[in-house]
Amino acid sequence: MELHDIPVLTIDGEETTLAPYAGKVKLIVNVASRCGLTPQYEKLEELQRTYGDRGFTVLGFPSNQFLQELGSEDAIKEYCSTTWGVTFPMFGKVKVNGRSRHPLYALLTQTPDPDGKAGNVSWNFEKFLVTPDGRIFRFRPTTQPDAPEVVSLIEEHLPAAS
């Protein structure tokens, strides 16, 4: 199954796919509201505001697999908007590891990180950058969203600024 064909639920519970984001540079992140890495929301939103009008989007996928996410999608949505000013698309909670992992993460976790290691998501805020031509780059949770290696890939795959 192609990445853009995988069914997902929006944070509001609507069925959709990632097809609306085809042709964009996407930074797919498993997020959590009660994690030491949660302040990365600020930098994710900064990327969205900086590059969103040039064909880039952050896509947030809450996961409670590490027991650090709020109980309901409504609580997550409210927390993200009021605490971090999140404007990028958020989706329903997913499992990122194990036999019942979401099909999106079954596909993404086949991608190795810069050290050549594929497989399970190691923690919250693991990042997968997907280029418009479908290439996937993986960054582990402690890599900041605005790290030079992430930003350079975003800029490399966006149209030139006007």
DSSP file (Angstrom, degrees, kcal/mol; ACC not computed):
  #  RESIDUE AA STRUCTURE BP1 BP2  ACC     N-H-->O    O-->H-N    N-H-->O    O-->H-N    TCO  KAPPA ALPHA  PHI   PSI    X-CA   Y-CA   Z-CA
    1    1 A M              0   0    0      0, 0.0     2,-0.1     0, 0.0     5,-0.1   0.000 360.0 360.0 360.0 136.9    0.0    0.0    0.0
    2    2 A E    >>  -     0   0    0      1,-0.1     3,-1.6     2,-0.0     4,-0.7  -0.468 360.0-116.6 -75.3 148.6    1.2    3.5   -0.9
    3    3 A L  G >4 S+     0   0    0      1,-0.3     3,-1.1     2,-0.2    15,-0.4   0.885 114.6  52.1 -51.3 -45.5    1.7    6.0    1.9
    4    4 A H  G 34 S+     0   0    0      1,-0.2    15,-0.9    14,-0.1    14,-0.3   0.626 105.8  55.8 -72.7 -12.1   -1.0    8.3    0.6
    5    5 A D  G <4 S+     0   0    0     -3,-1.6    -1,-0.2    13,-0.2    -2,-0.2   0.550  78.0 112.9 -94.0  -9.4   -3.6    5.5    0.4
    6    6 A I  S << S-     0   0    0     -3,-1.1    12,-0.5    -4,-0.7     2,-0.2  -0.467  71.1-122.2 -69.7 126.1   -3.3    4.4    4.0
    7    7 A P        +     0   0    0      0, 0.0     2,-0.3     0, 0.0    10,-0.3  -0.475  38.9 170.7 -70.0 137.2   -6.5    5.2    5.9
    8    8 A V  E     -A   16   0A   0      8,-2.8     8,-2.7    -2,-0.2     2,-0.4  -0.926  28.8-125.7-137.7 162.4   -6.1    7.5    8.9
    9    9 A L  E     -A   15   0A   0     -2,-0.3    83,-2.8     6,-0.2     6,-0.2  -0.929  22.8-129.1-109.2 136.4   -8.5    9.3   11.3
   10   10 A T  B >   -B   91   0B   0      4,-2.7     3,-2.2    -2,-0.4    81,-0.3  -0.293  36.2-100.1 -69.6 168.5   -8.2   13.0   11.9
   11   11 A I  T 3  S+     0   0    0     79,-1.9    80,-0.2     1,-0.3    66,-0.1   0.716 127.4  58.5 -64.0 -18.5   -8.1   14.1   15.5
   12   12 A D  T 3  S-     0   0    0     78,-0.3    -1,-0.3     2,-0.1    79,-0.1   0.353 123.4-106.1 -90.7   4.8  -11.8   14.9   15.1
   13   13 A G  S <  S+     0   0    0     -3,-2.2     2,-0.4     1,-0.3    -2,-0.1   0.585  70.9 143.9  85.7  10.5  -12.5   11.3   14.2
   14   14 A E        -     0   0    0      1,-0.0    -4,-2.7     0, 0.0    -1,-0.3  -0.680  51.4-121.1 -86.4 136.3  -13.1   11.8   10.4
   15   15 A E  E     +A    9   0A   0     -2,-0.4     2,-0.3    -6,-0.2    -6,-0.2  -0.566  52.9 133.4 -74.7 135.7  -11.8    9.0    8.1
   16   16 A T  E     -A    8   0A   0     -8,-2.7    -8,-2.8    -2,-0.3     2,-0.2  -0.864  41.6-128.0-157.7-170.7   -9.3   10.2    5.5
   17   17 A T        -     0   0    0     -2,-0.3   -12,-0.1   -10,-0.3   -13,-0.1  -0.765  36.1-100.6-135.3-176.2   -6.0    9.4    4.0
   18   18 A L  S >  S+     0   0    0    -12,-0.5     3,-2.1   -15,-0.4     4,-0.2   0.342  91.0 107.5 -90.6   6.8   -2.7   11.3    3.5
   19   19 A A  G >   +     0   0    0    -15,-0.9     3,-1.9     1,-0.3    -1,-0.2   0.839  67.8  63.9 -54.1 -37.1   -3.7   11.9   -0.2
   20   20 A P  G 3  S+     0   0    0      0, 0.0    -1,-0.3     0, 0.0    -2,-0.1   0.720 103.8  50.0 -61.0 -16.2   -4.4   15.6    0.5
   21   21 A Y  G X  S+     0   0    0     -3,-2.1     3,-1.9   -17,-0.1    -2,-0.2   0.322  79.1 127.9-104.2   6.1   -0.7   16.0    1.4
   22   22 A A  T <  S+     0   0    0     -3,-1.9     3,-0.1     1,-0.3   111,-0.1  -0.355  73.1  27.8 -59.5 142.4    0.6   14.3   -1.7
   23   23 A G  T 3  S+     0   0    0    109,-0.4    -1,-0.3     1,-0.3     2,-0.3   0.377 103.8 103.9  84.8  -5.6    3.2   16.5   -3.4
   24   24 A K  S <  S-     0   0    0     -3,-1.9     2,-0.6   107,-0.1    -1,-0.3  -0.692  79.9-111.1-103.3 159.4    4.2   18.2   -0.1
   25   25 A V  E     -c   56   0C   0     30,-2.8    32,-2.3    -2,-0.3     2,-0.4  -0.827  44.1-162.0 -82.5 124.3    7.2   17.7    2.1
   26   26 A K  E     -cD  57 130C   0    104,-2.6   104,-3.2    -2,-0.6     2,-0.7  -0.926  21.6-162.0-117.9 134.4    5.8   16.0    5.1
   27   27 A L  E     -cD  58 129C   0     30,-2.3    32,-2.5    -2,-0.4     2,-0.5  -0.918  17.5-164.2-112.2 102.3    7.3   15.7    8.6
   28   28 A I  E     +cD  59 128C   0    100,-2.9   100,-2.3    -2,-0.7     2,-0.4  -0.766  12.7 179.0 -92.5 125.4    5.3   12.8   10.3
   29   29 A V  E     -cD  60 127C   0     30,-2.4    32,-3.0    -2,-0.5     2,-0.8  -0.988  31.1-137.2-133.8 131.2    5.8   12.8   14.0
   30   30 A N  E     -c   61   0C   0     96,-1.3    95,-4.2    -2,-0.4    96,-0.4  -0.808  39.8-167.0 -85.0 115.3    4.5   10.6   16.8
   31   31 A V  E     -c   62   0C   0     30,-0.9    32,-2.0    -2,-0.8     2,-0.3  -0.592  18.1-170.3-106.7 161.4    3.7   13.1   19.5
   32   32 A A        -     0   0    0     -2,-0.2     3,-0.5    30,-0.2    37,-0.2  -0.984  19.7-145.6-151.6 144.3    2.8   13.0   23.2
   33   33 A S  S    S+     0   0    0     -2,-0.3    36,-0.2     1,-0.2    -1,-0.1   0.650  94.8  44.6 -86.4 -17.6    1.5   15.6   25.6
   34   34 A R  S    S+     0   0    0     34,-2.8     2,-0.3    36,-0.0    -1,-0.2  -0.319  87.0 111.5-126.0  49.8    3.3   14.5   28.8
   35   35 A C  S >  S-     0   0    0     -3,-0.5     3,-1.7     1,-0.1    -3,-0.1  -0.863  75.1-118.9-123.2 152.7    6.8   13.7   27.6
   36   36 A G  T 3  S+     0   0    0     -2,-0.3    -1,-0.1     1,-0.3     0, 0.0   0.730 118.3  52.7 -60.7 -21.1   10.1   15.4   28.3
   37   37 A L  T >  S+     0   0    0      1,-0.2     3,-2.6     2,-0.1    -1,-0.3   0.441  76.3 104.5 -93.7  -0.7   10.3   16.0   24.6
   38   38 A T  T X   +     0   0    0     -3,-1.7     3,-2.5     1,-0.3     4,-0.2   0.801  64.4  72.7 -53.6 -33.4    6.9   17.6   24.4
   39   39 A P  T >> S+     0   0    0      0, 0.0     3,-1.4     0, 0.0     4,-0.7   0.666  76.0  82.7 -58.1 -12.1    8.5   21.1   24.0
   40   40 A Q  H <> S+     0   0    0     -3,-2.6     4,-2.6     1,-0.3     5,-0.2   0.743  71.9  78.2 -61.6 -20.3    9.4   20.0   20.5
   41   41 A Y  H <> S+     0   0    0     -3,-2.5     4,-2.7     1,-0.2    -1,-0.3   0.890  88.0  56.9 -52.4 -39.2    5.9   21.1   19.6
   42   42 A E  H <> S+     0   0    0     -3,-1.4     4,-1.8    -4,-0.2    -1,-0.2   0.923 110.1  41.8 -60.7 -45.1    7.1   24.6   19.6
   43   43 A K  H  X S+     0   0    0     -4,-0.7     4,-2.2     2,-0.2    -1,-0.2   0.842 112.2  54.7 -73.2 -33.1    9.8   23.9   17.0
   44   44 A L  H  X S+     0   0    0     -4,-2.6     4,-2.2     2,-0.2    -2,-0.2   0.931 110.2  46.7 -62.9 -44.2    7.4   21.8   14.9
   45   45 A E  H  X S+     0   0    0     -4,-2.7     4,-2.6    -5,-0.2    -2,-0.2   0.869 108.8  55.6 -66.1 -35.6    4.9   24.7   14.8
   46   46 A E  H  X S+     0   0    0     -4,-1.8     4,-2.3    -5,-0.2    -1,-0.2   0.921 108.0  48.2 -61.3 -43.9    7.8   27.0   13.9
   47   47 A L  H  X S+     0   0    0     -4,-2.2     4,-2.8     2,-0.2     5,-0.4   0.917 110.7  52.2 -61.0 -43.1    8.6   24.8   10.9
   48   48 A Q  H  X S+     0   0    0     -4,-2.2     4,-2.1     1,-0.2    -2,-0.2   0.927 112.9  43.7 -59.7 -45.4    4.9   24.8    9.9
   49   49 A R  H  < S+     0   0    0     -4,-2.6     4,-0.3     1,-0.2    -1,-0.2   0.850 117.0  46.9 -69.8 -34.2    4.7   28.6   10.1
   50   50 A T  H  < S+     0   0    0     -4,-2.3    -2,-0.2    -5,-0.2    -1,-0.2   0.908 130.9  15.8 -73.5 -42.9    8.0   29.0    8.2
   51   51 A Y  H ><>S+     0   0    0     -4,-2.8     3,-2.2    -5,-0.2     5,-0.9   0.482  94.2  99.5-114.5  -5.2    7.5   26.6    5.4
   52   52 A G  G ><5S+     0   0    0     -4,-2.1     3,-0.9    -5,-0.4     4,-0.3   0.818  84.6  51.2 -57.2 -35.2    3.8   25.8    5.3
   53   53 A D  G 3 5S+     0   0    0     -4,-0.3    -1,-0.3     1,-0.2    -2,-0.1   0.442 105.3  59.2 -83.6   2.7    3.0   28.2    2.5
   54   54 A R  G < 5S-     0   0    0     -3,-2.2    -1,-0.2     2,-0.1    -2,-0.2   0.277 130.7 -78.7-111.5   9.3    5.8   26.6    0.4
   55   55 A G  T < 5S+     0   0    0     -3,-0.9   -30,-2.8     1,-0.3     2,-0.3   0.758  91.7 119.8 102.5  28.5    4.5   23.0    0.3
   56   56 A F  E   < +c   25   0C   0     -5,-0.9    -1,-0.3    -4,-0.3     2,-0.3  -0.924  31.8 175.3-122.4 148.4    5.5   21.7    3.7
   57   57 A T  E     -c   26   0C   0    -32,-2.3   -30,-2.3    -2,-0.3     2,-0.4  -0.974  25.5-138.8-151.0 143.3    3.4   20.3    6.5
   58   58 A V  E     -c   27   0C   0     -2,-0.3     2,-0.5   -32,-0.2   -30,-0.2  -0.787  19.9-158.8 -86.7 141.0    4.0   18.7    9.9
   59   59 A L  E     -c   28   0C   0    -32,-2.5   -30,-2.4    -2,-0.4     2,-0.5  -0.971   7.3-153.8-124.1 114.1    1.6   15.8   10.5
   60   60 A G  E     -ce  29  90C   0     29,-2.6    31,-2.2    -2,-0.5   -30,-0.2  -0.770  12.1-175.0 -96.1 126.3    1.1   14.9   14.2
   61   61 A F  E     -c   30   0C   0    -32,-3.0   -30,-0.9    -2,-0.5    31,-0.1  -0.882  18.0-146.2-119.0  96.8    0.1   11.4   15.2
   62   62 A P  E     -c   31   0C   0      0, 0.0    32,-2.4     0, 0.0     2,-0.4  -0.301  19.5-175.4 -59.9 143.8   -0.5   11.1   19.0
   63   63 A S        -     0   0    0    -32,-2.0     5,-0.3    30,-0.2     3,-0.3  -0.994  27.0-168.0-142.7 136.8    0.5    7.8   20.5
   64   64 A N    >   +     0   0    0     -2,-0.4     3,-2.1    30,-0.3     5,-0.1   0.125  59.9 113.1-103.8  19.1    0.1    6.6   24.1
   65   65 A Q  T 3  S+     0   0    0     29,-0.4    -1,-0.2     1,-0.3    30,-0.1   0.768  82.9  43.1 -64.2 -24.2    2.4    3.6   23.4
   66   66 A F  T 3  S-     0   0    0     -3,-0.3    -1,-0.3    57,-0.0    -2,-0.1   0.169 117.7-114.3-105.8  16.1    4.9    5.1   25.8
   67   67 A L  S <  S+     0   0    0     -3,-2.1    -3,-0.1     1,-0.1    -2,-0.1   0.836  88.3 107.8  59.4  39.9    2.1    6.0   28.3
   68   68 A Q        +     0   0    0     -5,-0.3   -34,-2.8     2,-0.1     2,-0.3   0.092  49.8  96.5-132.9  23.4    2.6    9.8   28.0
   69   69 A E  S    S-     0   0    0    -37,-0.2   -37,-0.1   -36,-0.2    -5,-0.1  -0.859  75.8-103.0-116.4 152.2   -0.4   10.9   26.1
   70   70 A L        -     0   0    0     -2,-0.3    -2,-0.1     2,-0.1    -1,-0.1  -0.181  35.8-110.2 -65.5 163.8   -3.7   12.4   27.3
   71   71 A G  S    S+     0   0    0      4,-0.0     2,-0.3     2,-0.0    -1,-0.1   0.830  89.9  34.7 -72.2 -35.9   -6.8   10.2   27.4
   72   72 A S  S  > S-     0   0    0      1,-0.1     4,-2.2     0, 0.0     5,-0.1  -0.852  71.2-124.6-125.3 157.7   -8.9   11.6   24.6
   73   73 A E  H  > S+     0   0    0     -2,-0.3     4,-3.0     1,-0.2     5,-0.2   0.874 113.7  56.4 -62.4 -37.1   -8.4   13.2   21.2
   74   74 A D  H  > S+     0   0    0      1,-0.2     4,-2.4     2,-0.2    -1,-0.2   0.916 108.1  47.0 -61.5 -42.3  -10.4   16.3   22.4
   75   75 A A  H  > S+     0   0    0      2,-0.2     4,-2.5     1,-0.2    -1,-0.2   0.900 113.5  48.6 -65.6 -40.4   -8.0   16.7   25.4
   76   76 A I  H  X S+     0   0    0     -4,-2.2     4,-2.9     2,-0.2     5,-0.2   0.938 111.8  49.1 -63.1 -47.4   -5.0   16.3   23.0
   77   77 A K  H  X S+     0   0    0     -4,-3.0     4,-2.2     1,-0.2     5,-0.2   0.922 113.8  45.6 -59.7 -46.4   -6.4   18.8   20.5
   78   78 A E  H  X S+     0   0    0     -4,-2.4     4,-2.8    -5,-0.2     5,-0.4   0.929 113.6  49.4 -64.2 -45.2   -7.2   21.4   23.2
   79   79 A Y  H  X>S+     0   0    0     -4,-2.5     4,-2.6     1,-0.2     5,-0.6   0.934 112.4  47.5 -58.8 -48.0   -3.8   20.9   24.9
   80   80 A C  H  X5S+     0   0    0     -4,-2.9     6,-2.0     1,-0.2     4,-1.2   0.893 116.8  41.9 -64.6 -40.5   -1.9   21.3   21.6
   81   81 A S  H  X5S+     0   0    0     -4,-2.2     4,-0.7     4,-0.3    -2,-0.2   0.914 121.8  38.1 -75.8 -41.0   -3.7   24.4   20.5
   82   82 A T  H  <5S+     0   0    0     -4,-2.8    -2,-0.2    -5,-0.2    -3,-0.2   0.870 126.0  34.7 -79.8 -34.8   -3.8   26.2   23.8
   83   83 A T  H  <5S+     0   0    0     -4,-2.6    -3,-0.2    -5,-0.4    -2,-0.2   0.885 136.9  15.7 -85.9 -40.6   -0.3   25.3   25.1
   84   84 A W  H  <<S-     0   0    0     -4,-1.2    -3,-0.2    -5,-0.6    -2,-0.1   0.460  91.7-123.1-116.6  -4.2    1.7   25.2   21.8
   85   85 A G     <  -     0   0    0     -4,-0.7    -4,-0.3    -5,-0.4     2,-0.1   0.838  40.4-170.4  65.4  32.5   -0.5   27.1   19.3
   86   86 A V        +     0   0    0     -6,-2.0    -1,-0.2     1,-0.2     4,-0.1  -0.362  24.0 163.9 -64.4 127.5   -0.5   24.1   17.0
   87   87 A T        +     0   0    0     -2,-0.1    -1,-0.2     2,-0.1     3,-0.1   0.481  44.9 100.1-115.9 -12.3   -1.9   24.8   13.6
   88   88 A F  S    S-     0   0    0      1,-0.1   -29,-0.1   -31,-0.0   -31,-0.0  -0.354  88.8 -79.8 -75.6 159.5   -0.6   21.7   11.7
   89   89 A P        -     0   0    0      0, 0.0   -29,-2.6     0, 0.0     2,-0.3  -0.309  46.5-164.1 -62.2 135.5   -2.9   18.7   11.1
   90   90 A M  B     -e   60   0C   0    -31,-0.2   -79,-1.9    -3,-0.1   -78,-0.3  -0.906   3.7-158.8-119.1 150.2   -3.3   16.3   14.0
   91   91 A F  B     -B   10   0B   0    -31,-2.2   -81,-0.3    -2,-0.3   -80,-0.2  -0.678  29.3 -77.6-122.8 173.5   -4.7   12.8   13.7
   92   92 A G        -     0   0    0    -83,-2.8    -1,-0.1    -2,-0.2   -83,-0.1  -0.259  65.1 -77.1 -68.2 160.3   -6.3   10.2   16.0
   93   93 A K        -     0   0    0    -82,-0.1     2,-0.3   -32,-0.1   -30,-0.2  -0.288  55.9-174.1 -60.8 141.6   -4.1    8.2   18.4
   94   94 A V        -     0   0    0    -32,-2.4     2,-0.5    -3,-0.1   -29,-0.4  -0.917  28.7-117.7-133.0 158.9   -2.2    5.4   16.8
   95   95 A K        -     0   0    0      5,-0.3     7,-3.2    -2,-0.3    10,-0.3  -0.861  23.2-172.4 -92.7 133.7    0.1    2.5   17.9
   96   96 A V        +     0   0    0     -2,-0.5    25,-0.4     5,-0.2     2,-0.3   0.568  64.6  35.6-104.2 -12.3    3.5    2.9   16.5
   97   97 A N  S    S+     0   0    0     23,-0.1     3,-0.3     3,-0.1     9,-0.1  -0.880  88.3  35.4-135.4 165.8    5.0   -0.4   17.5
   98   98 A G  S >  S-     0   0    0     -2,-0.3     3,-1.7     1,-0.2    -3,-0.0  -0.113  99.3 -49.3  86.4 179.8    4.0   -4.1   17.9
   99   99 A R  T 3  S+     0   0    0      1,-0.3    -1,-0.2    -2,-0.0     0, 0.0   0.792 136.1  47.8 -63.5 -29.3    1.6   -6.4   16.1
  100  100 A S  T 3  S+     0   0    0     -3,-0.3    -5,-0.3     2,-0.0    -1,-0.3   0.127  80.3 141.2-100.3  22.3   -1.2   -3.8   16.2
  101  101 A R    <   -     0   0    0     -3,-1.7    -5,-0.2     1,-0.1    -3,-0.1  -0.307  63.9 -94.7 -61.7 148.4    0.9   -0.9   15.0
  102  102 A H    >>  -     0   0    0     -7,-3.2     4,-2.0     1,-0.1     3,-0.6  -0.336  31.1-117.7 -62.3 143.3   -0.9    1.4   12.6
  103  103 A P  H 3> S+     0   0    0      0, 0.0     4,-1.7     0, 0.0     5,-0.2   0.817 114.6  60.3 -54.3 -32.3   -0.3    0.6    8.9
  104  104 A L  H 3> S+     0   0    0      1,-0.2     4,-2.6   -97,-0.2     5,-0.1   0.936 109.4  41.5 -60.3 -45.4    1.3    4.0    8.4
  105  105 A Y  H <> S+     0   0    0     -3,-0.6     4,-2.3   -10,-0.3    -1,-0.2   0.769 106.5  62.3 -76.7 -24.7    3.9    3.1   11.0
  106  106 A A  H  < S+     0   0    0     -4,-2.0    -1,-0.2     2,-0.2    -2,-0.2   0.890 113.0  38.7 -61.7 -37.6    4.3   -0.4    9.6
  107  107 A L  H >< S+     0   0    0     -4,-1.7     3,-1.4    -5,-0.2     4,-0.2   0.940 117.0  48.2 -75.4 -50.2    5.5    1.4    6.4
  108  108 A L  H >< S+     0   0    0     -4,-2.6     3,-2.1     1,-0.3    -2,-0.2   0.875 102.8  61.2 -61.7 -39.9    7.5    4.2    8.0
  109  109 A T  T 3< S+     0   0    0     -4,-2.3    10,-3.0     1,-0.3    -1,-0.3   0.537  87.7  73.2 -72.9  -3.5    9.5    2.0   10.4
  110  110 A Q  T <  S+     0   0    0     -3,-1.4    -1,-0.3     8,-0.2    -2,-0.2   0.649  80.4  93.6 -75.2 -15.2   11.0    0.0    7.5
  111  111 A T  S <  S-     0   0    0     -3,-2.1     2,-0.1    -4,-0.2     8,-0.1  -0.640  76.7-132.7 -81.8 128.7   13.1    3.2    6.9
  112  112 A P        -     0   0    0      0, 0.0    26,-0.6     0, 0.0     6,-0.3  -0.464  15.7-123.8 -77.7 154.0   16.5    3.2    8.6
  113  113 A D    >   -     0   0    0      4,-2.0     3,-2.6    -2,-0.1    26,-0.1  -0.220  46.8 -80.0 -80.3-179.1   17.8    6.1   10.6
  114  114 A P  T 3  S+     0   0    0      0, 0.0    25,-0.1     0, 0.0    -1,-0.1   0.737 134.0  56.3 -59.0 -21.5   21.1    7.8    9.7
  115  115 A D  T 3  S-     0   0    0      2,-0.2     3,-0.1     3,-0.0     0, 0.0   0.402 122.3-106.7 -88.9   2.9   23.0    5.0   11.5
  116  116 A G  S <  S+     0   0    0     -3,-2.6     2,-0.6     1,-0.2     0, 0.0   0.571  74.9 137.7  87.6   9.3   21.3    2.4    9.4
  117  117 A K        +     0   0    0     -6,-0.0    -4,-2.0     2,-0.0    -1,-0.2  -0.816  24.1 173.3 -97.5 119.5   18.9    1.1   12.1
  118  118 A A        +     0   0    0     -2,-0.6     2,-0.2    -6,-0.3    -8,-0.2  -0.332  33.8  70.2-101.7-170.4   15.3    0.5   11.0
  119  119 A G  S    S+     0   0    0    -10,-3.0    -8,-0.1    -2,-0.1     3,-0.1  -0.630  77.8  24.3 101.4-156.8   12.5   -1.1   13.1
  120  120 A N  S    S-     0   0    0     -2,-0.2     2,-0.3     1,-0.1   -23,-0.1   0.053  75.9-106.1 -51.5 147.9   10.5    0.1   16.1
  121  121 A V        -     0   0    0    -25,-0.4    -1,-0.1     1,-0.1     3,-0.1  -0.597  29.6-150.8 -66.2 132.5   10.0    3.7   17.0
  122  122 A S        -     0   0    0     -2,-0.3     2,-0.3     1,-0.2    -1,-0.1   0.757  60.4 -30.9 -86.0 -24.3   12.2    4.2   20.0
  123  123 A W  S >  S-     0   0    0    -93,-0.0     3,-0.7    -3,-0.0    -1,-0.2  -0.962  84.9 -48.2-172.3-179.5   10.2    7.0   21.8
  124  124 A N  T 3  S+     0   0    0     -2,-0.3   -93,-0.2     1,-0.2    -2,-0.0  -0.303 112.9  33.2 -63.6 152.8    7.9    9.9   21.3
  125  125 A F  T 3  S+     0   0    0    -95,-4.2     2,-0.3     1,-0.3    -1,-0.2   0.761  71.2 158.8  69.9  29.4    8.7   12.5   18.7
  126  126 A E    <   -     0   0    0     -3,-0.7   -96,-1.3   -96,-0.4     2,-0.4  -0.672  31.4-143.9 -74.6 139.7   10.4   10.2   16.2
  127  127 A K  E     -DF  29 139C   0     12,-3.0    12,-3.2    -2,-0.3     2,-0.5  -0.892  21.4-171.3-118.6 137.5   10.3   12.0   12.9
  128  128 A F  E     -DF  28 138C   0   -100,-2.3  -100,-2.9    -2,-0.4     2,-0.6  -0.972  11.4-158.0-125.4 114.6    9.9   10.8    9.4
  129  129 A L  E     -DF  27 137C   0      8,-2.9     8,-2.6    -2,-0.5     2,-0.5  -0.832   8.9-165.6 -94.2 122.9   10.4   13.3    6.6
  130  130 A V  E     -DF  26 136C   0   -104,-3.2  -104,-2.6    -2,-0.6     6,-0.2  -0.941   8.5-146.6-113.1 122.6    8.7   12.3    3.4
  131  131 A T    >   -     0   0    0      4,-2.7     3,-2.4    -2,-0.5  -108,-0.2  -0.395  30.8-103.6 -82.8 162.8    9.7   14.1    0.2
  132  132 A P  T 3  S+     0   0    0      0, 0.0  -109,-0.4     0, 0.0  -108,-0.1   0.796 123.2  55.1 -57.2 -27.9    7.2   14.8   -2.7
  133  133 A D  T 3  S-     0   0    0   -110,-0.1  -108,-0.1     2,-0.1  -111,-0.0   0.360 124.3-103.1 -89.1   7.6    8.8   11.9   -4.6
  134  134 A G  S <  S+     0   0    0     -3,-2.4     2,-0.2     1,-0.3  -131,-0.1   0.453  70.2 145.0  93.2   1.0    8.1    9.5   -1.8
  135  135 A R        -     0   0    0     -5,-0.0    -4,-2.7     1,-0.0     2,-0.4  -0.510  36.3-147.9 -72.8 143.9   11.6    9.1   -0.2
  136  136 A I  E     -F  130   0C   0     -6,-0.2     2,-0.4    -2,-0.2    -6,-0.2  -0.941  13.4-171.3-118.8 133.3   11.6    8.8    3.5
  137  137 A F  E     -F  129   0C   0     -8,-2.6    -8,-2.9    -2,-0.4     2,-0.4  -0.971  14.0-147.4-121.5 138.0   14.2   10.0    6.0
  138  138 A R  E     -F  128   0C   0    -26,-0.6     2,-0.4    -2,-0.4   -10,-0.2  -0.885  13.6-175.8-115.1 135.7   14.1    9.0    9.6
  139  139 A F  E     -F  127   0C   0    -12,-3.2   -12,-3.0    -2,-0.4    -2,-0.0  -0.997  25.6-124.2-129.7 129.9   15.2   11.1   12.6
  140  140 A R    >   -     0   0    0     -2,-0.4     3,-1.9   -14,-0.2   -19,-0.0  -0.192  36.3 -94.8 -70.4 164.5   15.2    9.7   16.2
  141  141 A P  T 3  S+     0   0    0      0, 0.0    -1,-0.1     0, 0.0   -20,-0.0   0.785 119.8  56.0 -55.1 -36.4   13.4   11.5   19.0
  142  142 A T  T 3  S+     0   0    0      2,-0.1     2,-0.6     3,-0.0   -16,-0.1   0.614  81.2 100.7 -78.3  -8.8   16.3   13.6   20.3
  143  143 A T  S <  S-     0   0    0     -3,-1.9    -4,-0.1   -18,-0.1   -16,-0.0  -0.667  80.6-126.4 -72.1 119.8   16.9   15.1   16.9
  144  144 A Q    >   -     0   0    0     -2,-0.6     3,-2.0     1,-0.1     6,-0.2  -0.356  12.0-120.0 -68.1 147.3   15.3   18.5   17.2
  145  145 A P  T 3  S+     0   0    0      0, 0.0    -1,-0.1     0, 0.0    -2,-0.0   0.806 115.0  47.8 -57.5 -29.4   12.8   19.5   14.5
  146  146 A D  T 3  S+     0   0    0      4,-0.1    -2,-0.1     5,-0.1    -3,-0.0   0.162  80.7 137.1 -99.3  18.7   14.9   22.5   13.6
  147  147 A A    X>  -     0   0    0     -3,-2.0     4,-2.6     1,-0.1     3,-1.1  -0.346  67.4-114.8 -61.4 146.0   18.2   20.5   13.4
  148  148 A P  H 3> S+     0   0    0      0, 0.0     4,-2.6     0, 0.0     5,-0.2   0.854 115.4  55.1 -53.1 -38.4   20.3   21.5   10.4
  149  149 A E  H 3> S+     0   0    0      2,-0.2     4,-0.8     1,-0.2     5,-0.1   0.812 112.8  42.6 -68.5 -28.2   19.9   18.0    8.9
  150  150 A V  H <> S+     0   0    0     -3,-1.1     4,-2.2    -6,-0.2    -1,-0.2   0.934 115.8  46.8 -78.6 -50.5   16.1   18.2    9.0
  151  151 A V  H  X S+     0   0    0     -4,-2.6     4,-2.9     1,-0.2     5,-0.2   0.886 109.7  53.9 -61.1 -40.6   15.9   21.8    7.8
  152  152 A S  H  X S+     0   0    0     -4,-2.6     4,-2.3    -5,-0.3    -1,-0.2   0.888 109.3  48.6 -64.4 -36.9   18.3   21.3    4.9
  153  153 A L  H  X S+     0   0    0     -4,-0.8     4,-1.3    -5,-0.2    -1,-0.2   0.907 111.7  49.6 -67.3 -41.0   16.2   18.3    3.7
  154  154 A I  H >< S+     0   0    0     -4,-2.2     3,-0.7     1,-0.2     4,-0.4   0.967 114.7  43.6 -59.2 -52.3   13.0   20.4    4.0
  155  155 A E  H >< S+     0   0    0     -4,-2.9     3,-1.0     1,-0.2    -2,-0.2   0.867 109.1  57.9 -63.5 -37.1   14.5   23.3    2.0
  156  156 A E  H 3< S+     0   0    0     -4,-2.3    -1,-0.2    -5,-0.2    -2,-0.2   0.808 111.6  41.8 -62.3 -29.8   16.1   21.0   -0.6
  157  157 A H  T << S+     0   0    0     -4,-1.3    -1,-0.2    -3,-0.7    -2,-0.2   0.322  99.7  85.8-105.8   7.5   12.7   19.5   -1.5
  158  158 A L  S <  S-     0   0    0     -3,-1.0  -103,-0.1    -4,-0.4     3,-0.1  -0.742  86.7 -99.3-102.1 154.8   10.6   22.7   -1.5
  159  159 A P        -     0   0    0      0, 0.0     3,-0.1     0, 0.0    -1,-0.1  -0.364  56.9 -84.4 -63.0 154.0   10.2   25.1   -4.4
  160  160 A A        -     0   0    0      1,-0.1     2,-0.1    -4,-0.1    -4,-0.0  -0.265  51.0-100.3 -59.8 146.0   12.4   28.2   -4.1
  161  161 A A              0   0    0      1,-0.1    -1,-0.1    -3,-0.1  -107,-0.0  -0.414 360.0 360.0 -67.8 143.1   11.0   31.0   -2.0
  162  162 A S              0   0    0     -2,-0.1    -1,-0.1    -3,-0.1    -2,-0.1   0.459 360.0 360.0 -94.6 360.0    9.5   33.8   -4.0
